[in-house]
Amino acid sequence: MRADGLILTNAHVVADADDVLVRLNDRREFRAKVLGSDKLTDIALLKIDATKLPASTLASPQSSTGPQAGVQPIRVGEWVLAIGSPFGFESTVTVGVVSAARRSLPGNGWVSFIQTDAAINPGNSGGPLINTRGEVIGINSQIYSQTGGYQGLSFAIPIEVAQRIALDILATGKVRHARLGVSVQEVNQTLAEAFKLDKPAGALVTDVSKGSAAEWAGLVSGDVILAANGRAVEMSGDLPATVGLAQPGDAIELEVWHLGTRVTRRARLDDANKRTDRGTGPSAAASAASSPKVPTGRLGLSLRPLQPDEIRESGITAGLVVEGVSCASARAGLQVGDLLVAIDGRPVTSAGQAATLVARSDKAAALLVQRGGTKLYVALQLE
């Protein structure tokens, strides 16, 4: 809360509300106006008609996502406390530690969360997460639970994300999000070996949207993004979190591992509301699943070219249908009916070419597979 009555909370706290009532610690109550909210980041900004209010001290921007000159980053294991009204018990304080500083959650690519084991329950949403210096480092937002109550996994939105959303709302009354136009996944040890990386780190590009900033910048499937604007991308979630703090039209410089070489790519970010054609339809190879074939070769796969009707349905111009999988390839996650699009970042158009590409690999290969309209890299230890 700011001294002039501006209040940050979660968007889901005020969603569909006809009236919002704010009650202070001194028991005064105010009707609040919702200045704006953003569902993608789950942040809302309120205003009450009051002045000279006790204000929270916010941590310096970007302290929760990485080191910065003059700013102390959030560290795993440091003590934090959460304040909220769980189950209606007002001004409840719970204490814990930071469990993870940059946590990506399924279905949310816009926020890199702070994970904590401070007890957070229904009613804690929108409350502050505070460090030992008395600074608000996050806004408590979610819990992971199979019972509906606290089970040791709580998540807070970093304060710099909330501040960015608040500034947008104050300036324009709405929120705009930047978009690079890539789908990414984590790099495990086998994928790192396949791409000849020094260590398993970075964001592996699985798909690039047509007409997107990423395509204009020259990014392709199989690239591994190692840094964005000089900040290391250790995990795949670091990239969308960095892009999410930018504005449409901002320039971003990416350090990329491309076919075994470090290169620099520069992109001017799109507006997330801009429509682009992803060019990936449903899997075209479902018909192959009914008649699996005996797999052969180092890949342990039986492959055949795409038929014309399958090319039209899948939306890709080249690739191979997986008709049979060995035990090793099945354990890696490959399935009959998958479309094999690339090996180690290089497109494949024939079984012979696939064998040639695999012959260049040592112990592992990274197979780009399209399945049900989604592309992902499967790490395969070669037979």
C-alpha positions as CSV (number, residue, x, y, z in Angstrom):
1,M,0.0,0.0,0.0
2,R,1.2,3.5,-0.8
3,A,0.6,6.6,1.4
4,D,-1.8,8.1,-1.1
5,G,-4.1,5.1,-1.1
6,L,-2.8,3.0,-4.0
7,I,-3.0,-0.7,-3.2
8,L,-1.7,-3.8,-5.0
9,T,-3.5,-7.1,-4.8
10,N,-4.4,-10.1,-6.9
11,A,-6.7,-9.8,-9.9
12,H,-8.6,-12.9,-8.8
13,V,-9.3,-11.2,-5.4
14,V,-11.4,-8.5,-7.0
15,A,-12.6,-10.3,-10.1
16,D,-16.4,-9.9,-10.8
17,A,-16.8,-7.8,-7.6
18,D,-19.5,-5.1,-7.5
19,D,-17.9,-3.4,-4.5
20,V,-14.5,-3.7,-3.0
21,L,-14.1,-2.9,0.7
22,V,-10.6,-2.2,2.2
23,R,-10.3,-2.5,6.0
24,L,-7.1,-1.1,7.6
25,N,-5.4,-2.3,10.8
26,D,-6.9,0.6,12.7
27,R,-10.3,-0.7,11.7
28,R,-11.1,2.1,9.3
29,E,-13.0,1.0,6.2
30,F,-12.9,2.5,2.7
31,R,-14.7,1.7,-0.6
32,A,-12.0,1.0,-3.2
33,K,-12.0,1.7,-6.9
34,V,-10.4,-0.9,-9.1
35,L,-8.2,1.2,-11.4
36,G,-7.3,-1.9,-13.5
37,S,-6.4,-5.5,-13.4
38,D,-4.4,-8.0,-15.5
39,K,-5.4,-11.7,-15.5
40,L,-2.2,-12.9,-17.2
41,T,-0.1,-11.8,-14.2
42,D,-2.9,-11.9,-11.6
43,I,-2.3,-8.3,-10.5
44,A,-4.8,-5.6,-9.8
45,L,-4.4,-2.0,-8.7
46,L,-6.9,-0.3,-6.3
47,K,-7.4,3.2,-5.0
48,I,-9.0,4.4,-1.8
49,D,-9.8,8.0,-0.9
50,A,-7.2,8.4,1.9
51,T,-3.9,10.1,2.5
52,K,-0.9,9.8,4.9
53,L,-1.4,6.1,5.2
54,P,1.3,3.8,6.5
55,A,3.1,2.6,3.4
56,S,4.9,-0.6,2.6
57,T,8.5,-0.5,1.5
58,L,9.0,-2.3,-1.8
59,A,12.1,-4.2,-2.7
60,S,14.2,-2.7,-5.5
61,P,13.0,-3.8,-9.0
62,Q,14.5,-7.0,-10.4
63,S,15.8,-8.2,-7.1
64,S,13.8,-11.4,-7.3
65,T,15.0,-12.5,-10.8
66,G,18.7,-12.1,-10.7
67,P,21.7,-10.0,-9.5
68,Q,21.9,-6.3,-10.3
69,A,24.4,-3.6,-9.2
70,G,23.4,-2.2,-5.8
71,V,20.5,-4.7,-5.4
72,Q,20.6,-7.7,-3.1
73,P,18.9,-10.6,-5.0
74,I,16.5,-13.0,-3.3
75,R,18.3,-16.1,-2.1
76,V,17.0,-19.6,-1.6
77,G,16.9,-20.3,2.1
78,E,16.4,-16.7,3.3
79,W,13.7,-16.0,5.8
80,V,10.4,-14.4,4.7
81,L,7.0,-13.7,6.3
82,A,3.6,-13.6,4.8
83,I,0.7,-11.4,6.0
84,G,-3.0,-12.1,5.1
85,S,-6.4,-13.1,6.4
86,P,-6.5,-16.9,5.9
87,F,-10.0,-18.3,6.5
88,G,-11.1,-14.8,7.7
89,F,-8.5,-14.5,10.5
90,E,-7.3,-10.9,9.9
91,S,-3.7,-9.8,9.9
92,T,-2.3,-13.3,10.3
93,V,1.5,-13.6,10.0
94,T,3.3,-16.8,9.0
95,V,7.0,-17.3,8.6
96,G,9.1,-19.5,6.3
97,V,12.0,-19.5,3.9
98,V,12.3,-18.9,0.1
99,S,12.1,-22.4,-1.4
100,A,12.9,-21.3,-5.0
101,A,13.6,-17.8,-6.5
102,R,12.4,-18.5,-10.0
103,R,9.7,-21.1,-10.3
104,S,7.7,-21.7,-13.5
105,L,4.2,-23.0,-13.1
106,P,2.3,-25.0,-15.7
107,G,-0.1,-22.8,-17.6
108,N,1.6,-19.5,-16.6
109,G,4.4,-18.3,-18.8
110,W,4.2,-14.7,-17.7
111,V,5.5,-14.9,-14.2
112,S,8.5,-16.5,-12.6
113,F,7.2,-17.1,-9.1
114,I,8.9,-16.9,-5.7
115,Q,8.2,-20.2,-4.0
116,T,8.1,-20.3,-0.2
117,D,7.2,-22.7,2.6
118,A,5.5,-19.9,4.6
119,A,2.0,-21.1,5.3
120,I,-0.4,-19.5,2.8
121,N,-4.1,-20.5,2.8
122,P,-7.3,-19.3,1.1
123,G,-7.6,-15.7,2.2
124,N,-3.9,-15.0,2.0
125,S,-4.2,-13.9,-1.7
126,G,-3.1,-10.4,-2.3
127,G,-1.1,-10.1,0.9
128,P,2.6,-9.2,1.0
129,L,5.7,-11.5,1.2
130,I,8.3,-9.6,3.2
131,N,12.0,-10.2,3.7
132,T,14.0,-9.7,6.8
133,R,14.8,-6.0,5.8
134,G,11.1,-5.2,5.9
135,E,10.8,-5.0,2.1
136,V,7.9,-6.4,0.2
137,I,9.4,-8.9,-2.3
138,G,6.2,-10.4,-3.6
139,I,2.4,-10.7,-3.6
140,N,1.1,-14.0,-2.3
141,S,-0.9,-15.6,-5.1
142,Q,-1.2,-19.4,-5.2
143,I,-0.7,-22.6,-3.3
144,Y,-0.2,-26.1,-4.5
145,S,-2.6,-28.4,-2.6
146,Q,-4.5,-31.6,-2.9
147,T,-6.7,-30.7,0.1
148,G,-7.4,-27.1,-0.5
149,G,-5.2,-26.0,2.4
150,Y,-1.5,-25.4,3.0
151,Q,0.9,-28.2,2.1
152,G,4.2,-26.5,2.1
153,L,4.1,-25.1,-1.5
154,S,3.2,-21.4,-1.7
155,F,3.9,-19.0,-4.6
156,A,4.2,-15.2,-4.7
157,I,4.4,-12.9,-7.7
158,P,7.7,-10.9,-7.7
159,I,7.2,-7.3,-6.7
160,E,8.9,-6.0,-9.9
161,V,6.2,-7.7,-12.0
162,A,3.5,-6.1,-9.9
163,Q,5.2,-2.7,-10.1
164,R,5.4,-2.9,-13.9
165,I,1.7,-3.8,-14.1
166,A,0.8,-0.9,-11.8
167,L,2.8,1.6,-13.8
168,D,1.0,0.5,-17.0
169,I,-2.4,0.9,-15.3
170,L,-1.6,4.3,-13.9
171,A,-0.3,5.5,-17.3
172,T,-2.9,4.1,-19.7
173,G,-5.5,2.3,-17.7
174,K,-4.6,-1.0,-19.3
175,V,-1.8,-3.5,-19.5
176,R,0.2,-4.5,-22.6
177,H,2.4,-7.6,-22.7
178,A,5.4,-8.2,-24.9
179,R,5.8,-11.4,-27.0
180,L,8.8,-13.0,-28.6
181,G,6.9,-15.7,-30.3
182,V,8.6,-18.9,-29.3
183,S,7.7,-22.1,-27.4
184,V,10.5,-23.4,-25.1
185,Q,11.3,-26.3,-22.9
186,E,14.0,-27.2,-20.3
187,V,17.4,-28.6,-21.3
188,N,18.2,-31.8,-19.5
189,Q,21.6,-33.6,-19.5
190,T,20.8,-35.8,-22.5
191,L,19.6,-32.8,-24.6
192,A,22.7,-30.9,-23.6
193,E,24.9,-33.8,-24.8
194,A,22.9,-33.9,-28.1
195,F,23.4,-30.2,-28.7
196,K,27.0,-30.3,-27.5
197,L,26.4,-27.8,-24.7
198,D,28.8,-27.4,-21.8
199,K,26.0,-27.9,-19.3
200,P,22.2,-28.4,-19.2
201,A,21.0,-24.8,-19.1
202,G,19.0,-22.4,-21.3
203,A,15.7,-22.3,-23.0
204,L,15.4,-24.8,-25.9
205,V,13.2,-23.4,-28.7
206,T,10.7,-26.0,-29.9
207,D,8.6,-23.8,-32.1
208,V,8.7,-20.4,-33.7
209,S,5.4,-18.6,-34.5
210,K,5.2,-17.4,-38.1
211,G,5.4,-13.6,-38.5
212,S,6.6,-13.2,-34.9
213,A,9.5,-11.2,-33.6
214,A,11.4,-14.4,-33.1
215,E,11.1,-15.4,-36.7
216,W,12.2,-12.0,-37.9
217,A,15.2,-12.2,-35.6
218,G,16.2,-15.5,-37.2
219,L,15.4,-17.9,-34.3
220,V,14.7,-21.4,-35.3
221,S,13.6,-24.6,-33.6
222,G,16.6,-26.2,-32.0
223,D,18.2,-23.0,-30.9
224,V,19.0,-22.8,-27.2
225,I,18.7,-19.3,-25.7
226,L,21.4,-18.8,-23.2
227,A,21.0,-15.2,-22.2
228,A,18.5,-12.3,-22.7
229,N,19.7,-8.7,-22.4
230,G,22.9,-9.9,-20.7
231,R,21.1,-11.9,-18.1
232,A,21.8,-15.7,-18.1
233,V,18.8,-17.9,-18.9
234,E,19.4,-20.9,-16.6
235,M,15.9,-22.4,-16.9
236,S,13.3,-22.2,-19.6
237,G,11.0,-20.1,-17.4
238,D,13.7,-17.3,-17.2
239,L,13.0,-16.3,-20.8
240,P,9.2,-15.6,-20.7
241,A,9.7,-13.9,-17.3
242,T,12.3,-11.6,-18.8
243,V,10.1,-10.9,-21.9
244,G,7.1,-10.4,-19.6
245,L,8.8,-7.4,-17.9
246,A,9.4,-5.7,-21.3
247,Q,7.0,-3.6,-23.3
248,P,5.8,-4.3,-26.9
249,G,8.3,-2.6,-29.2
250,D,11.3,-3.0,-26.8
251,A,14.4,-4.5,-28.3
252,I,15.9,-7.6,-26.8
253,E,19.3,-9.1,-27.4
254,L,19.6,-12.8,-27.2
255,E,22.7,-15.0,-26.8
256,V,21.8,-18.2,-28.7
257,W,23.4,-21.6,-29.2
258,H,22.8,-22.3,-32.9
259,L,24.0,-25.5,-34.4
260,G,27.0,-25.7,-32.1
261,T,28.0,-22.0,-32.3
262,R,27.2,-19.0,-30.1
263,V,25.5,-16.2,-32.0
264,T,23.7,-13.0,-31.1
265,R,20.1,-12.4,-32.2
266,R,18.3,-9.1,-31.8
267,A,14.5,-8.9,-31.8
268,R,11.9,-6.1,-31.4
269,L,9.2,-7.6,-29.3
270,D,5.6,-7.9,-30.5
271,D,2.4,-7.1,-28.7
272,A,1.0,-10.3,-27.1
273,N,-2.4,-9.4,-28.6
274,K,-1.0,-9.6,-32.1
275,R,-2.2,-12.7,-33.9
276,T,0.3,-14.8,-35.6
277,D,-0.1,-18.1,-37.5
278,R,1.7,-20.8,-35.5
279,G,1.5,-23.2,-38.5
280,T,1.1,-26.3,-36.5
281,G,-2.1,-28.3,-36.9
282,P,-3.1,-31.6,-35.3
283,S,-0.9,-34.7,-35.8
284,A,-1.3,-36.2,-39.2
285,A,0.0,-39.6,-38.4
286,A,-2.8,-41.0,-36.3
287,S,-3.5,-43.5,-39.0
288,A,-0.1,-45.0,-38.6
289,A,-0.8,-46.0,-35.0
290,S,-2.9,-48.9,-36.0
291,S,-0.1,-50.8,-37.7
292,P,3.2,-50.5,-35.8
293,K,6.3,-51.6,-37.7
294,V,9.6,-53.1,-36.4
295,P,12.1,-50.3,-35.4
296,T,15.6,-50.4,-36.7
297,G,18.9,-48.4,-36.6
298,R,20.5,-46.3,-33.8
299,L,17.3,-44.3,-33.3
300,G,15.3,-47.5,-32.6
301,L,12.5,-46.2,-34.8
302,S,10.6,-47.2,-37.9
303,L,10.0,-44.2,-40.1
304,R,8.3,-43.3,-43.4
305,P,7.7,-40.1,-45.3
306,L,4.6,-38.0,-44.9
307,Q,1.9,-38.4,-47.5
308,P,0.4,-35.3,-49.2
309,D,-2.8,-35.4,-47.2
310,E,-0.7,-35.7,-44.0
311,I,1.3,-32.7,-45.0
312,R,-1.8,-30.6,-45.4
313,E,-3.3,-31.7,-42.1
314,S,-0.1,-31.3,-40.0
315,G,0.9,-27.9,-41.4
316,I,4.5,-28.9,-41.8
317,T,6.3,-29.3,-45.1
318,A,8.8,-32.0,-44.2
319,G,9.1,-34.7,-41.6
320,L,8.8,-38.5,-41.0
321,V,6.0,-40.5,-39.5
322,V,7.0,-42.8,-36.6
323,E,5.5,-46.2,-37.3
324,G,7.4,-48.3,-34.7
325,V,9.4,-47.6,-31.5
326,S,11.9,-49.7,-29.6
327,C,11.9,-50.1,-25.9
328,A,14.6,-47.5,-25.5
329,S,12.9,-44.9,-27.7
330,A,9.5,-45.6,-26.0
331,R,11.2,-45.0,-22.6
332,A,12.4,-41.7,-23.9
333,G,8.8,-40.7,-24.6
334,L,8.5,-41.4,-28.4
335,Q,5.2,-42.8,-29.6
336,V,3.8,-44.4,-32.7
337,G,2.1,-41.7,-34.7
338,D,4.5,-39.0,-33.8
339,L,5.9,-36.8,-36.5
340,L,9.7,-36.6,-36.5
341,V,10.5,-33.0,-37.7
342,A,14.2,-32.5,-36.9
343,I,17.3,-34.2,-35.3
344,D,19.7,-32.0,-33.3
345,G,18.1,-28.9,-34.8
346,R,18.4,-30.0,-38.4
347,P,15.2,-30.8,-40.4
348,V,14.7,-34.3,-41.7
349,T,13.0,-35.3,-44.9
350,S,13.9,-39.0,-45.3
351,A,14.9,-42.0,-43.3
352,G,18.3,-42.0,-45.0
353,Q,18.9,-38.4,-44.0
354,A,17.9,-39.2,-40.4
355,A,20.4,-42.1,-40.3
356,T,23.1,-39.7,-41.6
357,L,22.4,-37.1,-39.0
358,V,22.4,-39.7,-36.2
359,A,25.7,-41.1,-37.4
360,R,27.2,-37.7,-36.6
361,S,25.9,-37.9,-33.0
362,D,27.9,-39.4,-30.3
363,K,25.8,-40.8,-27.4
364,A,22.6,-38.8,-27.6
365,A,20.3,-37.2,-30.1
366,A,17.6,-34.5,-29.7
367,L,14.5,-35.4,-31.7
368,L,12.0,-32.6,-32.5
369,V,8.6,-34.3,-32.5
370,Q,5.1,-32.9,-33.4
371,R,2.3,-34.5,-31.4
372,G,-1.3,-33.3,-31.4
373,G,-0.3,-29.8,-32.6
374,T,2.5,-29.4,-30.1
375,K,6.2,-29.6,-30.8
376,L,8.7,-30.8,-28.2
377,Y,12.2,-32.1,-28.1
378,V,12.7,-35.7,-26.9
379,A,16.1,-36.6,-25.6
380,L,17.2,-40.1,-26.8
381,Q,20.3,-42.1,-25.7
382,L,21.4,-43.7,-28.9
383,E,21.5,-47.5,-29.2
